[in-house]
Amino acid sequence: MSVKPLLYYLLDNQPKLHRHIQHIAATRKPIFCIIETEKTRDKLTTRTLEVFHNINGFNPE
């Protein structure tokens, strides 16, 4: 059995997918996390990258 890595860029405009990922993040600990904050002009942007292992049952569609 081979395991394929998955990478998803998630935005708030995908509510069903966003809720599913929030549930995974609330019930599992990430194996890796990076938080970046960037200030350009008068806009502050924060990006969070969390990597989770073994997210069985995840379907992005």
C-alpha positions as CSV (number, residue, x, y, z in Angstrom):
1,M,0.0,0.0,0.0
2,S,1.5,3.3,-1.0
3,V,0.8,6.6,0.6
4,K,0.4,9.7,-1.6
5,P,1.2,13.1,0.0
6,L,-1.5,15.7,-0.3
7,L,-1.1,19.5,-0.3
8,Y,-4.1,21.8,-0.3
9,Y,-4.2,25.6,-0.3
10,L,-7.4,26.4,1.6
11,L,-9.4,29.6,1.5
12,D,-12.4,30.8,3.6
13,N,-14.6,30.8,0.5
14,Q,-14.8,27.0,0.5
15,P,-17.1,26.6,3.6
16,K,-17.6,22.8,3.6
17,L,-13.9,22.0,3.0
18,H,-12.9,24.7,5.5
19,R,-15.1,23.1,8.2
20,H,-13.7,19.7,7.5
21,I,-10.1,20.9,7.8
22,Q,-11.0,22.9,11.0
23,H,-12.3,19.7,12.5
24,I,-9.0,17.8,11.6
25,A,-7.0,20.7,13.0
26,A,-9.0,20.7,16.3
27,T,-8.7,17.0,16.9
28,R,-5.2,16.2,15.7
29,K,-1.8,17.7,16.4
30,P,0.2,18.8,13.3
31,I,3.5,17.2,12.7
32,F,4.9,20.5,11.4
33,C,3.8,24.2,11.6
34,I,5.0,27.5,10.2
35,I,3.4,30.8,10.7
36,E,4.5,33.8,8.6
37,T,3.3,37.4,9.0
38,E,3.9,40.0,6.3
39,K,3.2,43.7,6.4
40,T,2.9,45.5,3.1
41,R,1.8,49.1,3.0
42,D,-1.2,49.1,5.4
43,K,-2.1,45.4,5.1
44,L,-1.1,42.7,7.5
45,T,-1.2,39.2,6.2
46,T,-0.7,36.0,8.2
47,R,-0.2,32.6,6.6
48,T,-0.2,29.4,8.5
49,L,1.1,26.1,7.1
50,E,0.2,23.0,9.2
51,V,1.1,19.4,8.1
52,F,-1.0,16.6,9.4
53,H,-0.2,12.9,9.1
54,N,-2.8,10.3,8.2
55,I,-6.0,12.2,7.5
56,N,-8.1,9.2,6.5
57,G,-11.5,10.0,5.1
58,F,-10.5,13.4,3.7
59,N,-12.1,14.2,0.3
60,P,-11.5,17.6,-1.1
61,E,-14.4,17.5,-3.5
